[in-house]
């Protein structure tokens, strides 16, 4: 592969299968992914390398709106990449081993001008809690994080603090 990755034509490029794991209050422990037969709760979605954290947030919150507190303003959705540990493959008991890398987070209802969805995303996130301004890194893509097809994405849903403040990133 040479050159910088370009914009994906979503009309011409076939999407790939992604498992988006979720948990309220924090991330899943990495050892919860060791048993591939009993994975934690997740959504199964089809998406592209140009999928943003805003889009992942929208897909999760529209499929499972009960995950968000009411009101959702001030809720942080933190994302983490979960990928196979290829450096230590073949060592140990044979159980799958995984590594993590933080992708970033968004805060529902936080932020201001300049972080609203672009034209391509506007149709995807129309309506719902992530259609408006978001704090954090809503425009960060899977491609930016060097996502490889077959990796997982985990989302920690962090409700606002008792004083109404936004929870810090985990």
C-alpha positions in Angstrom: 0.0 0.0 0.0 1.4 3.4 -0.9 0.2 6.9 -0.3 -2.2 8.4 2.2 -5.6 6.7 2.6 -8.3 8.6 0.7 -12.0 9.1 1.2 -14.0 5.9 0.8 -16.8 6.0 -1.7 -19.5 4.4 0.3 -21.7 3.7 -2.8 -18.9 1.7 -4.4 -17.0 0.2 -1.5 -18.4 -2.8 0.3 -18.7 -2.3 4.1 -17.1 -4.7 6.6 -18.6 -6.4 9.7 -17.8 -4.8 13.0 -18.6 -5.9 16.6 -19.3 -2.9 18.7 -19.2 -3.8 22.4 -20.8 -1.6 25.0 -21.0 -1.3 28.8 -22.3 1.3 31.2 -19.9 2.8 33.7 -16.7 1.6 32.1 -15.0 -0.6 29.6 -15.0 -4.4 29.6 -12.0 -6.1 31.1 -9.6 -7.3 28.3 -9.9 -10.9 29.6 -13.6 -10.9 28.8 -12.6 -11.2 25.2 -10.5 -14.3 25.7 -13.4 -16.7 25.2 -14.5 -16.1 21.6 -17.5 -18.3 22.2 -19.0 -16.1 25.0 -18.3 -12.5 24.1 -19.7 -9.6 26.1 -22.9 -7.8 24.8 -22.4 -6.1 21.4 -24.0 -4.8 18.3 -23.1 -6.3 14.9 -22.9 -3.6 12.3 -21.6 -3.1 8.8 -19.4 0.0 8.2 -16.4 1.5 6.5 -12.9 2.6 7.5 -14.2 6.2 7.4 -16.8 5.6 10.1 -16.4 8.3 12.7 -17.0 8.2 16.5 -20.1 10.2 15.9 -21.5 7.5 13.6 -20.6 4.7 16.0 -22.3 6.7 18.8 -25.4 7.2 16.7 -25.6 3.5 15.7 -25.3 2.4 19.3 -27.7 5.0 20.8 -30.3 4.5 18.1 -30.2 0.7 18.4 -30.2 0.7 22.2 -31.6 4.0 23.5 -32.1 2.6 27.0 -28.3 2.6 27.4 -28.3 6.4 27.8 -29.5 8.2 31.0 -32.4 10.6 30.7 -31.5 13.3 29.9 -28.5 12.2 27.9 -26.8 15.6 27.9 -23.3 15.4 29.5 -23.0 11.6 28.8 -19.5 10.6 27.7 -19.1 7.8 25.2 -15.5 6.6 25.2 -14.2 4.2 22.5 -11.4 1.7 22.6 -9.9 -0.5 19.9 -9.5 -4.1 20.9 -7.1 -6.1 18.7 -5.3 -9.5 18.7 -1.9 -9.5 20.4 0.2 -10.8 17.5 3.6 -10.3 19.2 2.8 -12.9 21.8 0.8 -15.3 19.7 1.5 -18.9 20.3 2.6 -18.4 23.9 0.6 -19.7 26.8 -2.6 -21.8 26.9 -3.8 -21.1 23.4 -6.5 -18.7 24.5 -6.8 -15.6 22.4 -5.0 -12.6 23.8 -5.9 -9.0 23.1 -4.5 -5.5 23.4 -6.3 -2.2 23.6 -5.8 1.3 22.3 -7.9 4.3 23.2 -9.7 5.8 20.2 -11.2 8.9 21.8 -14.6 10.0 23.2 -17.6 12.2 22.5 -19.8 14.1 25.0 -23.4 14.4 24.1 -24.6 18.0 24.1 -21.2 19.5 24.6 -19.2 21.6 22.3 -20.1 24.3 19.8 -19.9 25.4 16.2 -17.6 23.5 13.9 -18.3 20.0 15.2 -21.7 19.3 13.6 -21.8 16.4 11.1 -20.7 17.0 7.5 -23.2 16.3 4.7 -22.3 12.6 4.5 -22.8 12.1 8.2 -25.9 14.3 8.5 -28.1 11.7 6.8 -26.8 9.0 9.1 -27.2 10.8 12.4 -30.4 12.7 11.6 -32.4 12.9 14.8 -31.4 11.2 18.0 -29.1 12.4 20.8 -25.9 12.6 18.7 -27.4 14.8 15.9 -26.4 18.1 17.6 -23.2 19.5 19.0 -20.8 16.9 20.5 -17.6 17.5 22.6 -14.6 15.3 22.3 -13.4 13.8 19.0 -16.6 13.1 17.0 -14.8 13.2 13.7 -12.1 10.7 14.5 -12.4 7.7 12.2 -11.5 4.0 12.4 -9.0 4.7 9.7 -7.3 7.3 11.9 -6.8 4.7 14.6 -5.3 2.2 12.2 -8.3 -0.2 12.6 -7.8 -3.5 10.9 -10.8 -5.6 9.7 -11.4 -8.2 12.5 -10.6 -5.8 15.3 -13.3 -5.0 17.8 -14.5 -1.6 19.1 -15.6 -1.2 22.7 -17.7 1.7 24.1 -17.9 2.8 27.7 -21.0 4.8 28.5 -20.3 7.2 31.3 -23.3 9.1 32.6 -22.9 12.7 33.9 -21.5 13.1 37.4 -23.9 13.8 40.3 -23.1 17.5 40.1 -24.0 17.6 36.4 -20.4 17.6 35.2 -19.0 15.4 32.5 -17.2 12.3 33.6 -13.5 12.3 32.7 -12.3 9.9 30.0 -11.5 6.4 31.5 
